[in-house]
């Protein structure tokens, strides 16, 4: 570190140099160094980026990965769990759909808690519930204990409520305006990576064997591995996860900090968001897109097995291909947004390409060539799951200065509602007709979502706030320079001495 930087750090205080490792969530509204509305009267505040921001977002991404893995770990080998627990396909589907159902009523109290208590409390509760769910599943490995394994999955679904909407909040609280979309993509990346592992590992760890005792041992091993990882991540969050940086990363975040907690009304915020017409259009279109993704992920095993019997492992690999391609799409879209700020244009293009992708995927599903299906499924995944961070960031722009957790929560709530509807309806259509009819059903709603996305008015409020704050800071600097020059020029000249 250079001498000049060291001097600047010393001016802050010694605690700042340690990045406030021991900062508690309860300090969120009273951090030293924060300004109130009276302090500076709206003048631009000092901002700073901390290296610790990368540790925070990667830690969040890790425990999000662990949770999302559990969403799909039953569904991708649903036929095996049906035989082990002696339940039907619809009951097994609920092991995935419980994630969607739990989210809908609980997202509102959880986002209220986020606004009141901050990120650290949300992270602790989410990882604790996730860890609890994994250990409940460990003791559920008996054919007569399906209610216990469902209870474990229910605990994990509760944890998801504390996780799913956090990427945009963490990105906004910790990252600068030129990297916020990339940071949000990294946060979503963990969720997608968990889904990818959920598609890949269960078919490998739990082969479709006939001996029930051997099958129980395979299932137990899978559950133990998950519990070990979840426990390790919970311990890391306890000792490492920090509420927020001492100094805000952007002027937009500094402005948000100056709002006193007693002046913030969660109910009023929700009502303002629901009166925001562009955001309401985004809520519906986002729900349609992500709801289709949830339906495809839940029913993928059933669709593949119908056309390719005995290919459980390849069904998992196809799901893995969908998610890995989506992870690449997410990161590319995040970097692209940071560079161009073309939120609506990018979102619309990705949405339309998702529609094209599912049409091609549906047309090749029953062609009898797995290698073709891998290609078309990957193309679909690149755009469909790549869309996830775009929705979060576009929402944050449309709704600033409202809490990112609230806007993300509403988006995800819409996605869960449509996810349940699409999963049940597509499952029934597949049972009555075939997989092609089920996928055409999804295509219709993606077409509707594309049209609605095109109707969204692009009002980038967060970008405008940062731009205005920057212009204000430059104006004040010019005024100070002009004032200092004027003061020097107005001083009386000393007359020459007489000899």
BELURDA-V781159 format. One line per field, one symbol per residue. ss: DSSP state (A for helix, B for strand, O for the rest). burial: # if it has 9 or more other C-alpha atoms within 8 Angstrom, else .. A space follows every 10 residues. Layout:
ss->???
burial->???
//
This chain:
ss->OOAAAAAAAA AAOAAAAOOO OOOOAAAOOO OOOOOOOOOO OOOOOOOOOO OAAAAAAAAA AAAAAAAAAA AAAOAAAAAA AAAAAOOOAA AAAAAAAAAA AAAAAAAAAA AAAAAAAOAA AAAAAAAAAA AAAAAAAAOO OOOOOAAAAA AAAAAAAAAA AOOOOOAAAA AAAAOOOOOA AAAAAAAAAA AAAAAAAAAA AAAAAOOOOO OAAAAAAAAA AAAAAAAAAA AAAAAAAAAA OOOOOOOOOO AAAAAAAOOO AAAOOAAAAA AAAAOOAAAA AAAAAAAAAA AAAAAAAAAA AAAAAAAOOO OAAAAAAAAA AAAAAAAAAA AAAAAAAAAA OOAAAAAAAA AAAAAAAAAA AAAAOOOOOA AAAAAAAAAA AAAAOOAAAA AAAAAAAAAO OOOAAAAAAA AAAAAAAAAA AAAAAAAAAA AAOOAAAAAA AAAAAAAAAA AAAAOOOOOO AAAAAAAAAA AAAAAAAAAA AAAAAAAAAA OOOOOOOOO
burial->.....#..## .....##.## ...##..#.. ...##.#... ...#..#.#. ..#..##### ########## ########.. ##.##.#.#. .##.###### ####.###.# #####.#### ########## ########.# #...##.### ########## ########## #######.## ########## ########## ###.##.... ....##.### ####.##.## #.##.##... ###.###### #####.#### ........## ..##.#.### ########## ########## #####.#... ###.###### ########## #.######.. ..##.###.# ########## #####..... ..##.##### ########## ########## .######### ########## .##..##.## ...####### ###.###### .##..#.... ###.##..## .##....... .......... .........
//
